[in-house]
């Protein structure tokens, strides 16, 4: 496996440079610049992850390979053991909030991805009209046609005590009634301290009302380029430095009270306002719709696993950062495996069919 | 195939110890204790199955293997021969009662499992809203959208004379209207002496009204851990002895008038208040939703087969015990085969795809 992911820790909210995507081919000059920046950072704050990075940046490939393997190991550490002692539900009961008149595929993709990553049960909360269609995609999903009802918040609240994580946004759309109900659902989710991954038009809602997630340490936002810009404009008055992606994701996280942000792109950048993890596991150039749902569903499960495992299993790093990095890596590997088989005709269904193989390859020891 | 299942008979309702999951590795001391208990039991009541067990407990592995093979043979004895003389329907017309607003996958899983085990026809009786979705999963099922209608009992009664067994509960939910209709359907089923397997929220109903099945010798309940506790609390005033699972399932069966109970868990315990069969055929640690539906659907068919075959084919043992042991063994083997292919990403759909191979491996001579 190539070395495609590095981690950088910023100190005291300072601006940092981007990671070095492919260590093995990194030109020495660039590495020297990053080393200088890191040395300054280390003066303020040391962490095991930073030490890993520092060693990786020495450009001794053998060392770099070993050190980067540690990031994979952190993900492996949060994956719950499969034991015969467990009962149904213990490895994850995940809720997906989305699905409306137009969009039915997205919540299915998110829900089935969560199951294939290893959740035991997935509940989808969608608009009435969307429910029979989402159900018809798979008998594995439990689908509640409640999201456009007048008592949507109460209907979802009934289930919240049984859910380990919520994924809000896949196929949500921008209907005011639905968005208003989702606002109430988010408030209830926070009140119960349940981790929540927000994507797609869930992020449209957050751009209207950033206070909904500001400072909520169990929130993860997964914006693409456009969604990231919209969030930036909503919470920061200064223009974005488009030449410094890492710095931007760090800054947006800080502006939102250090919640975890996953900026999806050519490389995925993940930050909690203190660290930036870079993921550029090889995927493919295929950009069909639905890949973000694979990510958000996977991340729903892995966020639960990581928070349950706690920082002692992630070597002191933020569990949600590790979960997000794991889900990004998995999604890109699914994309890669499917693209090898189907090339330009690859769709998200093909990628989801690779979840088992990809997970096993990446995270099963 | 390893030796994974033992049988113990209790006498006069006495409390007994649990079975010995893997005879081949059973320590001599434990075996001696069980032998002592059995010797006492034999003084009251002897049966061919007990004799089998007694020989198995001699710890001569070759003998044990041979004796345990007899339990597989009892299941093989109840499986109807496939002959060219048969007509459609003779090997099983099974009804599934369940399917509501939220749950549509469960009755599909139960129904398709019944067909794949070998039933000829499956009828699903569900709420109107659930019907088109359940139909959409498979053209193999006959689906009746009647369960929430005011004449639901009469609508199902029309079909009862043609059904060999009923599976009540998969995807039933807890809506009062549906539960009340199911109450009437159960009364009619009993009046016609049709075997009935009750699972999921069907067991919720039984916990409210144990009299619905009390003493009905053709009823089989298939509770998981939570459902078992709920039933216990409903019919027994004493606290459950959590260190004695076998004794508990025996006692619950007795308290319900010796109906057959299948307590699903790390190992499945099956009792009619006189015997306890233990099944720990190797499955996997995957605990995704839907596996219970595979079991209940399979058991619906096998209960019919076993009762038709009668005790002369089960060597004097209760046909329903043998059917339940067979269905548990089959379900676990399906889980095992699917998990070998798909690992953590295994879902119930993958397991059901293994029914043919598992059945052939286990029960086809």
Interface residues (C-beta under 8 A of the other chain):
Chain A: X82 X83 X84 X85 X86 X87 X88 X89 X90 X91 X115 X116 X117 X118 X119 X120 X121 X132 X135 X136 X138 X139 X140 X141 X142 X143 X144 X145 X355 X356 X359 X360 X364
Chain B: X101 X102 X103 X104 X105 X106 X108 X109 X129 X132 X133 X136 X137 X224 X225 X226 X266 X283 X284 X285 X286 X287 X288 X289 X290 X291 X292 X342 X343 X344 X345 X346 X347 X348 X349
